[in-house]
Each structure stands twice: as C-alpha cells, then as structure tokens.
Amino acid sequence: MSQETGLVVDINDGGIATITISQPERKNALTKPMWGELARIADDLGGDSNLRCIVIRGGSGAGFGAGADVHEFVRERDGFEKARDYGMLHAEALQALRVCQHPVIAAIDGPCIGASFVLAAACDLRIAADNAKFAVPPMKLGATLGYPELQIMLDLLGEAALFEILLEGQVFDAARAHEIGFIARHVSLDEFDAEVTATAARIAGGAPITQRLHKKMINRLKEGGAIGAKEFDEGYRAFDSADFKEGYTAFLEKRKAVFEGR
C-alpha cells in the first residue's frame, strides 16, 4: 500500500485504518490506477479481523478531492470502450467499500467534487468540515455517471436531491449537504480532526460483530427483495457471541465492556 498510487494507508493501535488520498498537485483528484488500488486496499482491510473502522480522507491540505483526474481523460476515457472499462474499475472500488465488513467514514474537508463525491457517498458515514464544498457537475463536461454510481447516490439522497445536484451542477456548502442528508454533521475546520478521531474511536469501541452485522444488514435491505430465512436468522447471530455476554455482563457490573470480536 504505497504512496506511488496516491493512496497512503496507516493503521493505529486502536484498530482504525486511515486511507489518505495524496495527490496534492491535482487537488487530490482520483486517477484510474487509484481506483484499482482502492479496491485492493478495501479487500485487504476487509480481511483483517483486527480492524474496527476505516477512515478515508484527503491529505496535504488539498481537500477530500477534486473528482476524477481530467488530465487522463484523453488517454483513459475518450470513447465508449475506454469509458466503460474505466467505469467498471470505478464500480469495483465502490463495491469493495460497500462489502468491506468494517464501517467506513469519509472525512471531508475542502473540495468534494464529482467522483470524489461519489466515493464519499459509497462510505457508511460522512463528516465534513465547514470549509467543505460539494458538486457533481458531469453536465459541464458532457459526461455521464454510470448506473452503479447513480444507484449509490439515489439510495443515499433520494430522487429530488439527486436531480438537483446532477441537472444544475451547482456548488453547495456543508450546511446544504447536511440538509439533504449527504453528511451526518459538520464542524469547524479547527474541530474537524478531533471530531473525525472521536467518531472513529466511538465506532471502534463498539462490539465488532454488531457493527459489521448492522452494516451488512442495512446494505442488504437497500438491495430490496424478500429476506430469506437464513438471512433473517443471521440478524440474531450476535446473541451467540462472547461479545454479547461481555456486553451485558459489563453493564450489570457497571464497568466498560472489552470486546474481542468473537
């Protein structure tokens, strides 16, 4: 997981992994290799049972991201075949985040535009600094989003807000992003790092099996269709876990629970 692709991964002792987007010369725009690397990273982190939470953020003071790197469009997206191949790689990365068992936070400051907006939408929770600016303006490039991207955004925002964002292409602030339900909350830039750290710690402090099952179950409900008997039963598997016994025992003993993810 090297810096050569523009993605840097750090894992702390608390089981929190941070993926930092680091391409400051392009305002943290996302390249085709970065999408492939992001899918690989999400798969790798998802297989690490010691992790509790993942944070995705922009680095080098360049904001969360300026979207797809337009400088590579001629080489990578000019024409149907290239655009479809790019879109499939993009969708693979977004799906990898969705199926990753750990909760994923998008920590957004500065620009969060286009493909970077979609990346944030694919995360489970979004927190923004007050300096964040949002837009999805493919209409200004003559481009379109693919079905996977649109589905993620539609599930999160609903039809009215999504049409407004796509058809008008306007830039909007963190207050508006909160109003339409894109972000959970926004704080001042001075408080931003502390808020992200505290949020990740709260998530990591919960019972891992509970956190993972809730993510899986919510995503399954978004797919629609009848819930099968096996799926229904899975919603109660946590009650067989050692963590559940630890949770209620700690409550009764008036102490902090120590969860081990088993």
N, C-alpha and C positions, 0 to 999 in steps of 0.2 A: 504494500500500500504506500506508494511513493509519491513524492511531490511532483514528479515529472509529468504526471497526467493532470496536475492542477487540483488534486484532492489529497488532503492530509488527514490521517486517522490517528487519534490519540485515545487511549483507554486509561481511565484513572482507577484508583484502588476501590472506588465505590461501585464499580460495575457499570460506569457510564462511559459510552464511547462517543467521541465528538468527531464528526466528519467536517472538515473545514474546506470550503471552496476557495482556492488560492490561484487566481489568475488576474491580479490587480491591473495589469497593463490592458486588459479587456473589460475592466469593471466586473470581474468575476463572471463573465459570460461563459456559457457551457458549450463545450465542443463535442464532436462525435466521440472521440476517444474517452472523454469524461463520462459520457452516458454508459459506455461499455464497462468502464472501471467502477462506476457507481453500482451497477448491477452485481458485479463480482464482490464488491465490498459488502453490499447488503446481504448477499448469500453467505459470505464468510461470517459476518457478525451474527446473522440469524442462527448459525450453527453453534455459536458459543453460549452454552447454557449458564456460564458465569456472569454474563451481561444482564443488566436490568433495564437499560434505557439507551437510546441513541439520540444525539443532537446533531442536526445539520445546520451549519451557519456559514456566512461569508467571512473571509479573512482580509487582512491587510487594509482595513478601513475602507474597502471598496463596496460595501453593501452586500446584501444577500445575493444579488446577481442581476445583470442587465439582460438576461434571456439567452437565447441561442446566439452563438458567435456568428454574426452576419458575414464576417470576413471569410468563412469557409463555405458559404452558400454555393458559390460557383463550382467549387470542387465536389461538394458533398450533397447538395440538394437541388441542383439545377436539372429539372426534368422529372418525369413521373417515377422512373425506376430508382433513381438516386433518392428521391424524396421518400418513397415507400420504404426503402432499406433503412434510411435514417429514422423514419417513424417507427419501424419495428424495433430498432435498438432502443429508441426513446421509451417505447411502451414496455419493453423488457425491464428497463431500470425502474420505472414507476411500479410495475407489478412486483418486482423484487422487494421494494419498500413495503408494499401492501401485505405481502405474505410473510415478511420477516416477523418472527414471533415477538420481537421486542417492541414496545411503544417507541415511536419516532417523533421527536419535536423539531419543528422548523423554527429557528431563532432568527427573526427578520429585522434587519436594520438597513437603512438606505434604500436603494432601488431593489424592487422585486418585480421584474418585468417579464412578460411573455413566458418563455419556457421555465424561467426561474419561479414564476408564479405557479405554474403547473406543478413543478417539483414540490413547492411548499404545500400545494393542495393535496399531494399524494401522501403527505405526512399525517400523523394522527392528531397532532396538536400544533397550533401556530401561535407564537407570541411575538409581538412586534415592539420596536422602539418607536417613539413618537415621530422620529425623522423618516420613517419608512414611507415609500411611495410605491404605488401599485398600478399596473396597467397590463392589459393583454391586447396588443394592437396589431395582429396579423393583417387586418384590413388596410394598414398603411404600407404593407409590403406586398400585397397581392397573394399572400399565403393562406393556408388553412390549417387548423388543428385537426388531428386525426380523431377517430372515434374513441380510442382509449383515453386521450386527454379530455375530450369533451365529457365523457361519462364521469370521470373523476370530479370535474368541476360542477357538473349538473347535480351529482349526488350531494355535493357539499353546499352549493349556493342556491339551487333551485333555478327554475326557468327564467323568471323575471330578472334576477340579478345577473345571470349569465348572459342573457341577451343584451342587457345594458352594457356590460363590460366589453363584449365582443363587437357589437354593432357600432358603438360610439368610440371605443378605443381611448377613452379619456384616462388621464392620470388621477388617482384618488389617494387620499391620505389614510392614516391608521384608524382614525375615528370612523370613516366610512367603511373601511374593511371590517371593523368590529360590528358596525350597524348591520351589514349584510351577512354576518356570521362567518366571515372568512378567518378571522383571528379570534382567539379566546379572550385576549386582553392586550392592552398596550400600556407601556410605561415610558417614563422619560429616558432619554439616552443614558443619563448618569446612573439610572437604576437598572438598566437593561441587563448587563452581565450578571448582576446579583440575582435578578428575577429568573433568568434562564437557569442559573446554577441551582437556585432554590426549587424551581419547578422540577428539574431533573432529579434532584435529591428526593423530593416527595414521591415521585413515581418509583424511583429505585428502592425506596423504603417500604413499598407495599409488597404483599406476597406475590412473588413472580408468577406462580401458576394462575392466580386470579387475574393479574394484569394481562397475561398472554391470552387466557381464555376469553376475557372480555373483548380484546382486540379481534380475535378470530371470530367470535360470535357476532359482533357488530358488522364486520365485513361480510359475513355470510348473510345476514339479514338484508344488507344492501343489494345483494345479488338477486333477491326475490325468490319466489317459488316456495313450495312446501318444505318444511323442515322434517327430515326423516327421523325415524325412531332412534337411530344411532347418534345422529347429531343432537337430538333433544337430550338424550342421556348424557352426552359429553358436557352439557351445561352444569351437571351436578358432580362431575368427577373431582372437583376441588375438595369436596366434602370427605373424600377418602384420603386426602393428603396429610402428611405430617405437619405441613404449614397451617392447615386449618386447626388441627389440635393445638399447635403452638399459639395460634391467634386467640382462640377463646380461653386457653389456659392463662395466657399473659393478661388478658382482660380481667379475668377473675382474680388473679394475683396482683393486679394493679401495677404491672411492670410493662416495659416496652417489649414487644414481640421481636424475636430474632428469627427471621425467615431464611430458609436454606434452599427453597425452590424444589422441594420434594414432598 
